Amino acid sequence: MDDKKLIVILGCTATGKTNVAVNLAHQIGGELISADSRQVYRGMDIGTGKDISEFTVDCNPIPYHLIDIVDAGEEYNVYHYQKDFLNAYQSIQERGSKAILCGGTGMYLEAVLKGYRLLEIPENVTLRKRLENKSNEELLAELKTLKRLHNTTDSIERDRLIKSVEIAVFEKDNENFINDFPQLNATIFGIDFEREIVRERITKRLKHRLKHEGMIEEVEGLIASGIDPDRLKFYGLEYKLITQFLLGELDRSAMFEQLNIAIHQFSKRQATWFRKMERNGFDINWIDGNLPLQEKVNYINRVLKLERSNV
């Protein structure tokens, strides 16, 4: 197998992609690089689905990267991710292992696969002065003229919104200077279920995490550790709605219903992102999620073997 080939396993939330990636890594001597925008945070374990217990196969621990690398509450963005990915990828290459990128955050996946470097953005004092008297609605409208919004988090906090405009303006003005991220030779696989099955898996997993895994207690502990509840809300989904429940802004029933709907909507956005990737030229080898685990791994190995034979 080409040691420099990047293997990518993506999929919507609750499709079991991590389990596939871990078992593949066990068979081929691989190491995982997470492509999840929230799993980078320490202490945010259950809500982000880290499932660290899965990273051991037949008593053998599988090395993983870009999980638990910053404290909850700290700023982390796709610029930081690109730098951290390259460091992890290069270290895997130096060890002669195979790199397996696994996750569902479309922006992080494309930041690696497109070869498009996001630079650290210097503060634009003149621009910030122009923006400071604008309303949030005006800022959001300006941001929409500069970029396609991939989610709604850009509009949650005013400081974040202004920074997003600043980044978008910088990228527009410096487009010729940021396309220097190394081009990686990648083969992409996706775990696919019918939409209704994904919905069932999401709801079942949510109930289990709330009742048996201590997801509410996890958020409670994060607040007790001193993390601002508004910052937790910024992380969205579980952390937003469970925080609202703990603050008395929602009762438990409303929290569950709204969270269940929000995760379903998030899953649909992920699916839309992956379809967009295909329209933009990415070749995704889709795998039927209903197949037994070993058959999924065998399929990946067959595709990789076929690619080697065609070189």
C-alpha positions in Angstrom: 0.0 0.0 0.0 1.2 3.5 -0.8 2.2 4.9 2.6 1.7 8.4 1.4 -1.9 7.9 0.3 -4.4 9.5 2.6 -7.4 7.3 3.3 -10.6 9.2 4.2 -13.7 7.8 5.9 -16.5 10.2 6.2 -20.2 10.0 6.9 -23.1 11.7 8.7 -23.4 11.5 12.5 -24.4 8.1 13.9 -23.3 6.1 10.9 -20.5 4.2 12.6 -17.6 5.6 10.6 -15.2 5.7 13.5 -15.6 2.0 14.2 -14.9 1.2 10.5 -11.8 3.5 10.5 -10.4 2.0 13.7 -10.8 -1.6 12.5 -9.2 -0.7 9.2 -6.3 0.9 11.0 -5.9 -2.3 13.0 -5.6 -4.3 9.9 -3.2 -2.1 7.9 -1.1 -0.5 10.6 -2.9 2.9 10.4 -3.4 5.9 12.6 -6.5 8.0 12.8 -6.7 11.8 12.3 -10.0 13.1 13.5 -12.0 15.5 11.3 -14.5 16.7 13.9 -14.7 20.3 14.9 -15.8 19.6 18.4 -13.7 16.5 19.3 -10.7 18.7 19.6 -12.0 19.9 23.0 -11.0 18.2 26.2 -13.9 17.3 28.5 -16.4 17.4 25.7 -16.6 13.6 25.3 -20.1 12.2 25.3 -21.8 15.0 23.4 -19.2 14.9 20.6 -19.2 11.1 20.4 -15.5 10.5 20.9 -16.0 6.9 21.8 -12.4 6.5 22.9 -13.2 3.0 24.1 -13.5 2.1 20.4 -9.9 2.9 19.7 -8.7 -0.5 21.0 -9.0 -3.6 18.8 -8.0 -7.1 20.2 -6.3 -5.3 23.1 -4.2 -3.2 20.7 -4.6 0.6 21.0 -5.0 2.5 17.7 -3.1 5.8 17.7 -5.3 8.8 17.1 -4.7 12.5 16.6 -6.6 15.9 16.9 -8.8 14.7 19.7 -8.5 16.4 23.1 -5.9 18.9 22.0 -7.4 22.2 23.4 -9.4 23.1 26.5 -13.2 23.5 26.2 -13.9 27.2 25.9 -10.8 28.1 23.9 -10.9 29.4 20.3 -10.2 26.8 17.6 -10.9 27.1 13.9 -10.2 25.6 10.6 -6.9 27.6 10.3 -5.7 25.9 13.5 -7.0 22.6 12.2 -5.0 22.8 9.0 -1.7 23.4 10.9 -2.5 20.6 13.3 -3.5 18.2 10.5 -0.2 18.7 8.7 1.8 18.1 11.8 -0.1 14.9 12.5 0.1 13.7 8.9 3.8 14.3 8.6 4.5 12.5 11.9 2.5 9.5 10.7 4.5 9.5 7.5 7.8 9.6 9.4 6.7 6.5 11.3 5.8 4.6 8.2 2.2 4.3 9.2 -0.9 4.8 7.1 -2.9 8.0 7.7 -6.7 7.6 8.0 -8.7 10.8 8.1 -12.1 10.2 9.7 -14.9 12.5 10.6 -18.0 14.4 9.5 -17.1 18.1 9.6 -17.2 18.9 6.0 -15.3 22.2 6.2 -12.4 20.4 8.0 -12.4 17.6 5.4 -12.4 20.0 2.5 -9.7 22.2 4.1 -7.4 19.2 3.8 -8.6 17.7 0.5 -8.9 20.9 -1.5 -5.3 22.0 -0.9 -6.6 25.5 0.2 -4.6 27.0 3.0 -6.3 29.4 5.4 -3.7 31.8 6.8 -3.7 33.4 10.2 -5.7 36.6 9.7 -4.1 39.9 10.9 -6.4 42.3 12.6 -7.9 44.8 10.1 -8.3 48.0 12.3 -9.9 50.0 9.5 -12.4 47.3 8.7 -13.3 46.8 12.3 -13.8 50.5 12.8 -16.3 50.5 9.8 -18.1 47.5 11.2 -18.4 48.5 14.9 -21.6 50.5 14.4 -23.4 48.0 12.3 -26.2 45.8 13.7 -25.8 42.1 13.8 -28.3 41.8 11.0 -26.2 44.2 8.8 -23.0 42.3 9.7 -24.7 39.0 8.7 -25.9 40.5 5.4 -22.4 41.7 4.6 -21.0 38.3 5.5 -23.4 36.6 3.1 -22.2 38.8 0.3 -18.6 37.6 0.9 -19.0 33.8 1.5 -21.5 30.9 1.5 -22.3 30.3 5.2 -21.7 26.6 6.1 -23.7 26.8 9.3 -25.3 29.4 11.6 -22.7 29.6 14.3 -21.2 32.7 12.6 -24.2 34.7 13.7 -24.4 33.6 17.3 -21.8 36.0 18.8 -21.1 39.6 17.6 -17.4 39.2 18.1 -17.4 36.0 16.1 -19.5 37.7 13.4 -17.1 40.6 13.0 -14.2 38.2 12.9 -15.9 36.2 10.2 -16.3 39.3 8.0 -12.7 40.1 8.6 -11.6 36.6 7.5 -13.8 36.7 4.4 -12.5 40.1 3.3 -8.9 38.9 3.8 -9.5 35.7 1.8 -11.1 37.6 -1.0 -8.2 40.1 -1.2 -5.5 37.5 -0.9 -6.9 34.6 -3.0 -3.7 34.1 -5.0 -1.6 33.7 -1.9 -3.5 31.0 0.0 -3.6 28.2 -2.4 -0.4 26.6 -1.2 -1.6 23.8 1.0 0.0 20.5 -0.2 -2.0 18.4 -2.6 -2.6 15.0 -1.0 -3.3 11.8 -2.8 -6.5 10.6 -1.2 -9.0 7.9 -1.6 -12.4 8.7 0.0 -15.0 6.4 1.4 -18.4 7.2 2.9 -20.6 5.2 5.2 -24.2 5.5 3.9 -27.6 4.6 5.4 -31.1 5.4 4.2 -32.3 8.6 5.8 -34.9 6.9 7.9 -32.4 4.5 9.4 -30.1 7.4 10.2 -32.9 9.1 12.0 -33.6 5.9 14.1 -29.9 5.6 14.9 -29.7 9.2 16.0 -32.7 9.0 18.3 -31.6 5.7 19.8 -28.1 7.0 20.5 -29.4 10.2 22.0 -31.6 8.4 24.4 -28.8 6.1 25.5 -26.3 9.0 26.0 -28.8 10.9 28.1 -30.0 7.9 30.2 -26.9 5.7 30.5 -23.7 7.6 29.6 -24.1 10.8 31.6 -24.3 13.4 28.9 -26.2 15.9 31.1 -23.7 15.4 33.9 -20.9 16.0 31.5 -22.3 19.5 30.6 -23.0 20.1 34.3 -19.3 19.4 35.0 -18.1 21.7 32.3 -20.2 24.6 33.8 -18.9 23.7 37.3 -15.4 23.9 36.0 -15.9 27.6 35.1 -16.8 27.5 31.5 -19.2 30.3 30.6 -22.6 28.8 29.7 -22.9 31.1 26.7 -19.6 29.6 25.4 -21.1 26.1 25.8 -24.2 27.2 23.9 -21.9 28.4 21.1 -20.8 24.8 20.5 -24.4 24.0 19.5 -26.5 20.8 19.6 -26.0 18.9 22.9 -24.0 21.6 24.6 -26.4 24.3 23.7 -29.7 22.6 24.6 -28.5 20.7 27.7 -27.0 24.0 29.0 -30.4 25.6 28.4 -32.0 22.7 30.4 -29.5 23.1 33.3 -30.2 26.9 33.4 -34.0 26.3 33.6 -34.6 27.7 30.1 -36.1 24.4 28.9 -37.7 21.4 30.7 -36.3 18.0 30.1 -39.0 17.0 27.6 -38.5 20.1 25.5 -34.7 19.7 25.7 -34.9 16.1 24.3 -37.4 17.0 21.5 -35.5 20.0 20.4 -32.1 18.3 20.6 -33.4 15.3 18.7 -34.7 17.5 15.9 -31.5 19.6 15.9 -29.3 16.5 15.4 -31.5 15.3 12.6 -31.2 18.7 10.9 -27.4 18.6 11.5 -27.2 15.2 9.8 -29.1 16.4 6.8 -26.7 19.4 6.5 -23.8 16.9 6.6 -25.4 14.8 3.8 -25.9 18.0 1.7 -22.3 19.0 2.2 -21.0 15.5 1.0 -23.3 15.7 -2.1 -21.8 19.1 -2.8 -18.3 17.6 -2.5 -19.2 15.1 -5.2 -20.6 17.8 -7.5 -17.3 19.6 -7.0 -15.3 16.6 -8.3 -14.6 14.5 -5.2 -15.0 10.8 -5.8 -16.6 9.2 -2.8 -16.8 5.4 -2.6 -20.1 4.9 -0.7 -20.4 1.8 1.5 -23.8 0.4 2.6 -23.9 1.0 6.3 -26.0 -2.1 6.8 -23.1 -4.4 5.8 -21.3 -6.2 8.6 -18.2 -4.4 9.9 -15.7 -6.8 8.4 -17.3 -6.5 5.0 -17.0 -2.8 5.1 -13.3 -3.1 5.9 -12.8 -5.7 3.2 -14.4 -3.5 0.6 -12.1 -0.6 1.5 -9.1 -2.9 1.2 -10.3 -4.2 -2.2 -10.6 -0.7 -3.5 -7.1 0.2 -2.3 -5.7 -3.0 -3.7 -7.3 -2.3 -7.1 -5.8 1.2 -7.1 -2.3 -0.2 -6.4 -2.6 -2.6 -9.2 -3.6 0.2 -11.6 -0.6 2.4 -10.8 
